[in-house]
């Protein structure tokens, strides 16, 4: 990329307007300016913001959200508007004040920001599977008695009934932890990686 700067004010303006560019890139720009000593001279810099941002350490899904927001040029407010939630709620997620449990919001963020390989918790991945519908279909297809599935999943029948009748009810993480082993055996047969991950987690 070629950059032309007539004076310091113009260079600063470029920096301010380039919010999605990594600070290291900006630092490199001014280093070149300083070394050249002449602001009006053409400065050639190889800029790859995607590479720079992807190289930042990503610990979890929240880290990915902040990185990909910068990459795609979204503010918190703009992302919140796309998701149909308040900017305060979006801020609470990013500041880790509130845990992200709504599968529609999780999937919405992945789609809007086009996040590659989202680093989700097992519970969040579980929520994206539409477990309410899976459990309901299993009961109907196998003519399973509610009391039997209750024993298998270690969940009260009235709680399972609530999930079946209301697709928008979010299964709690507590319930997921109670039933995850047998849930995996029912719905992830042959998918050893999913089972092994949970087994390793319990052994730690």
NORCORVEN-V985217 format. One record per helix or strand of 2 or more residues. SS is the DSSP state (~ for helix, > for strand). FROM is the first residue (numbers start at 0). TO is the last residue. Records with the same first field share a line. If there is no record, write none. Layout:
BEGIN
SS->FROM-TO / FROM-TO
END
This chain:
BEGIN
>->1-2 / 42-43
~->7-16 / 22-35 / 48-53 / 60-71 / 75-82 / 86-93 / 102-112 / 121-126 / 130-140 / 145-152 / 156-164 / 172-186 / 191-202
END
